[in-house]
Amino acid sequence: MDWETCVSGKVYAGERSGQGAASGVSVTVAEDGEVYPLRSRLDLREHSVNLEWGYGIGGPAQLALAILADATGNDSYAERHHHWFKQDVVMRLPWDGWELPESRVWEWIAEHHPLDRG
C-alpha cells in the first residue's frame, strides 16, 4: 500500500484523563463508525508498556511504532522508521489530547520515508 492507494479514513486520537496517580492516557482508532483501542505492538518492540506523546523517550516511541504499524500494515517498515516519526510527529502532539488523521501519517511517509515497494 502507498499514499496514492490509501483510501482509509482512520483517525488516531489520544487523550489524558484524571490527575496525579489516578491519571491515565488512552489512544484509540476511529474507523467506519467504530472506535477501538490502538494495539501497542509490544510484540514488535517494547520501548514502554504505555503509549505516550509530547516528549521524546519510551512511550512516544511505542506510540510511533504502533501508529506506523497500524497505518501501513507493514511491521518491518514501522520498526525501521518509527524513531523518525516519533521525532517529527508524536513528540509534537498536544499534551492534553489530539487527533491524527491517517492521511497525515501517509503524508509524512510520502515526504520523509516512502514505503518500500516490493
C-alpha atoms as one frame of an Amber mdcrd trajectory, in Angstrom:
protein
   0.000   0.000   0.000   1.245   3.512  -0.683  -0.009   7.090  -0.394  -1.844
   7.015  -3.726  -3.785   3.851  -2.889  -4.544   4.657   0.751  -8.271   5.375
   0.996  -8.874   4.518   4.634 -10.474   7.138   6.810  -8.921   6.131  10.126
  -8.396   8.764  12.788  -5.997   8.147  15.665  -6.751  10.019  18.886  -5.130
  10.364  22.279  -6.484  11.835  25.478  -5.466  12.172  29.081  -7.817  11.602
  31.989  -7.553  12.116  35.732  -4.748  13.767  37.648  -1.737  12.653  39.627
  -1.550   8.954  40.468  -5.040   8.430  39.022  -4.102   9.852  35.638  -4.091
   7.797  32.500  -3.959   8.005  28.739  -5.949   6.323  26.048  -5.208   6.041
  22.357  -7.982   4.973  20.044  -8.621   4.407  16.362 -11.864   5.544  14.778
 -12.729   3.739  11.556 -16.007   3.260   9.715 -18.063   4.450  12.683 -16.297
   2.209  15.203 -13.792   3.215  17.882 -11.322   0.740  19.333  -8.030   0.886
  21.277  -4.825   1.136  19.259  -2.710  -2.020  19.683   0.563  -1.048  21.361
   2.547  -3.607  19.326   4.740  -4.781  22.176   5.216  -7.888  20.040   7.430
  -5.850  17.697   9.474  -3.942  20.259   8.975  -2.830  23.844  10.084   0.745
  24.423   7.392   1.157  27.076   4.202  -0.607  28.114   2.464   2.787  27.867
   1.592   4.746  24.761   2.550   8.402  25.273   3.223  11.612  23.359   4.591
  15.109  23.774   8.150  14.187  24.754  10.895  12.004  23.363  11.551   8.726
  25.174   9.881   5.298  25.628   6.129   5.881  25.499   6.229   8.153  22.429
   8.468   5.660  20.615   5.921   2.920  21.355   3.097   5.125  20.053   5.020
   5.946  16.870   5.669   2.246  16.282   2.020   1.373  16.914   0.651   4.061
  14.580   3.025   3.246  11.723   2.381  -0.495  12.038  -1.374   0.053  12.080
  -1.476   2.544   9.218   0.881   0.717   6.870   0.187  -2.886   7.821   3.951
  -3.313   7.420   5.687  -4.241  10.688   9.169  -4.113   9.198   8.615  -0.583
   7.867   7.255   0.521  11.252  10.280  -0.889  13.066  12.724   0.840  10.700
  11.090   4.283  10.660   9.223   4.838  13.924  12.021   6.832  15.580  11.826
   9.478  12.852   8.031   9.504  13.016   8.311   9.975  16.785  10.605  12.977
  16.336   8.626  14.590  13.534   5.064  13.900  14.683   4.500  12.148  18.026
   6.733  14.388  20.130   4.818  17.408  18.799   1.307  16.172  19.550  -0.528
  18.404  22.060  -0.077  17.191  25.630  -3.765  17.314  26.619  -5.139  15.480
  23.613  -5.020  15.170  19.855  -6.466  13.681  16.694  -4.277  12.468  13.841
  -5.942  11.501  10.568  -4.375   8.512   8.865  -3.967  10.716   5.801  -1.450
  12.809   7.776   0.550   9.646   8.530   0.647   8.852   4.804   1.690  12.435
   4.015   4.623  12.028   6.408   5.539   8.697   4.807   5.432  10.198   1.312
   7.538  13.224   2.337  10.149  11.575   4.528  10.410   7.819   4.163   8.457
   6.434   1.219   7.179   2.943   1.837   9.423   0.329   0.266   7.841  -1.332
  -2.737   8.247  -4.969  -3.323
